[in-house]
Amino acid sequence: MAKTSEHVDAGRESVRATSELSVHNTAGIRPTEAQHRYLARGLAQAGGKLPLFDKDGREVPKRTVESCLAHGWAERWSHNPVKPEWLVCRLTAAGYLALGAQPPNTAESRD
């Protein structure tokens, strides 16, 4: 059975759609604006330490911190005995990559 130009065009569209889907899936989920602001603050800190407060002195919303933890962009770093409800976190290698930054040497970042 000979393929008509309609079949060939439909096949090309199917391959193109599959390729676009693959590219989209490999790109993964990107941080929201709020998550990006939070994570980016860790780039300038030793060990990628993430802030407890934003630049205006307000506590970073727990939802933002927890979503970054859930995506693997941040990890719990230490427990704060004075304020145990505060999540003291740092960037993970995935967090650096989500920001478009190169992760530091993991031996150096693990204090």
ZIDAWO-V678367 format. One record per residue. PSI is psi in radians with two decimals (none if undefined). NEAR is the number of other ideal C-beta (glycine too) atoms within 10 Angstrom. D_CENTER is the distance of its C-alpha to the mean C-alpha in Angstrom with 2 decimals. Layout:
{{PSI | NEAR | D_CENTER} {PSI | NEAR | D_CENTER}}
This chain:
{{2.18 | 4 | 49.31} {2.47 | 4 | 48.36} {2.34 | 10 | 45.04} {2.93 | 9 | 45.44} {-0.49 | 7 | 43.33} {-0.74 | 8 | 41.74} {-0.75 | 11 | 40.54} {-0.82 | 10 | 39.21} {-0.73 | 11 | 37.37} {-0.69 | 12 | 35.92} {-0.73 | 11 | 34.79} {-0.75 | 10 | 33.10} {-0.67 | 10 | 31.26} {-0.77 | 10 | 30.13} {-0.75 | 10 | 28.86} {-0.78 | 10 | 27.12} {-0.72 | 10 | 25.42} {-0.71 | 10 | 24.38} {-0.76 | 10 | 23.04} {-0.66 | 10 | 21.02} {-0.74 | 10 | 19.60} {-0.76 | 10 | 18.75} {-0.75 | 9 | 16.99} {-0.78 | 9 | 14.99} {-0.63 | 8 | 14.13} {-0.42 | 7 | 13.20} {-0.52 | 8 | 10.81} {-3.09 | 10 | 8.73} {2.41 | 10 | 6.98} {2.61 | 11 | 5.60} {2.55 | 19 | 5.13} {3.04 | 12 | 8.83} {-0.78 | 7 | 11.11} {-0.74 | 15 | 11.55} {-0.73 | 22 | 8.05} {-0.78 | 15 | 7.83} {-0.78 | 15 | 11.32} {-0.89 | 24 | 10.75} {-0.69 | 25 | 8.13} {-0.50 | 16 | 10.30} {-0.41 | 18 | 13.28} {-0.29 | 24 | 12.45} {-0.56 | 14 | 12.95} {0.04 | 8 | 16.63} {2.58 | 12 | 17.22} {2.28 | 11 | 18.82} {0.14 | 14 | 16.70} {0.44 | 24 | 13.52} {2.32 | 18 | 15.02} {2.57 | 25 | 13.37} {2.69 | 16 | 16.00} {-0.41 | 14 | 17.93} {2.62 | 11 | 19.21} {-3.12 | 15 | 18.24} {-0.32 | 8 | 20.34} {0.08 | 5 | 23.05} {0.08 | 6 | 23.50} {2.54 | 8 | 22.21} {2.37 | 12 | 20.31} {2.27 | 20 | 16.60} {2.33 | 12 | 16.69} {-0.60 | 11 | 16.30} {-0.68 | 10 | 14.63} {-0.81 | 18 | 11.68} {-0.84 | 22 | 11.55} {-0.62 | 13 | 12.18} {-0.63 | 17 | 9.57} {-0.65 | 29 | 6.82} {-0.78 | 15 | 9.23} {-0.60 | 9 | 9.68} {-0.15 | 18 | 6.33} {0.20 | 13 | 6.87} {-0.32 | 26 | 4.56} {2.77 | 27 | 8.08} {2.65 | 16 | 11.54} {2.42 | 11 | 14.94} {-0.98 | 17 | 16.97} {2.85 | 11 | 20.37} {2.36 | 10 | 22.59} {1.85 | 12 | 24.24} {-0.47 | 6 | 27.84} {-0.71 | 5 | 28.79} {1.35 | 11 | 26.04} {-0.35 | 8 | 24.88} {-0.28 | 6 | 22.94} {2.38 | 15 | 20.56} {1.85 | 20 | 17.33} {2.02 | 15 | 17.20} {2.98 | 26 | 13.83} {2.83 | 20 | 12.29} {2.52 | 29 | 9.26} {3.03 | 22 | 8.94} {-0.69 | 16 | 9.30} {-0.59 | 16 | 6.08} {-0.78 | 27 | 4.67} {-0.79 | 19 | 7.50} {-0.65 | 14 | 7.06} {-0.45 | 22 | 4.07} {-0.06 | 19 | 6.76} {0.36 | 8 | 9.42} {2.74 | 15 | 10.95} {2.21 | 8 | 12.86} {2.52 | 15 | 12.38} {2.96 | 16 | 15.73} {2.18 | 7 | 18.31} {-0.52 | 9 | 17.35} {-0.61 | 6 | 20.97} {-0.56 | 9 | 20.87} {-0.19 | 17 | 17.72} {1.55 | 10 | 19.20} {none | 9 | 21.89}}
